Amino acid sequence: MDGKFLTEVGEIARSVGAFVLCDEVYRGTDQEGNGYTASVADVYERGIASGPEPTC
């Protein structure tokens, strides 16, 4: 999921006061840039991400 999509999810969740839990175990495997996609925790204050810690 790209940053724009995650931001939209965050906006919907914010409108109802919901938390968003996102399994980001594959974060860091993108083939473009540094390999790291946006994280729900970066775009939404109630976003909870699970997955590996970045190594770079």
C-alpha positions as CSV (number, residue, x, y, z in Angstrom):
1,M,0.0,0.0,0.0
2,D,1.4,3.4,-0.9
3,G,1.4,6.4,1.3
4,K,-1.6,8.0,-0.5
5,F,-3.7,4.9,0.2
6,L,-2.6,4.6,3.8
7,T,-3.4,8.3,4.3
8,E,-6.9,7.7,2.9
9,V,-7.4,4.8,5.3
10,G,-6.2,7.0,8.2
11,E,-8.7,9.7,7.3
12,I,-11.6,7.2,7.3
13,A,-10.4,5.7,10.6
14,R,-10.0,9.2,12.1
15,S,-13.6,10.1,11.2
16,V,-14.8,7.3,13.5
17,G,-12.0,7.3,16.0
18,A,-10.8,3.8,15.0
19,F,-7.4,2.3,15.4
20,V,-5.7,0.7,12.3
21,L,-3.6,-2.4,12.8
22,C,-1.4,-3.1,9.8
23,D,0.9,-6.1,9.4
24,E,4.0,-4.7,7.7
25,V,6.1,-7.8,7.8
26,Y,7.1,-7.3,4.1
27,R,8.0,-3.6,4.5
28,G,11.5,-3.1,3.2
29,T,11.2,-5.5,0.2
30,D,10.1,-2.9,-2.4
31,Q,12.2,-2.9,-5.5
32,E,12.2,0.9,-5.8
33,G,14.1,3.6,-3.8
34,N,15.3,2.5,-0.4
35,G,12.8,-0.4,-0.3
36,Y,10.7,1.0,2.4
37,T,7.1,1.9,1.7
38,A,5.0,4.2,3.9
39,S,4.0,2.9,7.3
40,V,0.5,3.4,8.7
41,A,2.3,4.6,11.9
42,D,3.8,7.4,10.0
43,V,0.6,8.7,8.4
44,Y,-2.0,8.2,11.2
45,E,-1.7,8.9,14.9
46,R,-3.7,5.7,15.8
47,G,-1.9,3.5,13.2
48,I,-0.2,0.5,14.7
49,A,2.3,-1.4,12.6
50,S,3.8,-4.8,13.2
51,G,6.9,-6.0,11.3
52,P,10.6,-6.0,11.4
53,E,12.7,-3.0,12.5
54,P,14.4,-1.1,9.6
55,T,18.0,-1.9,9.2
56,C,19.1,1.3,7.3
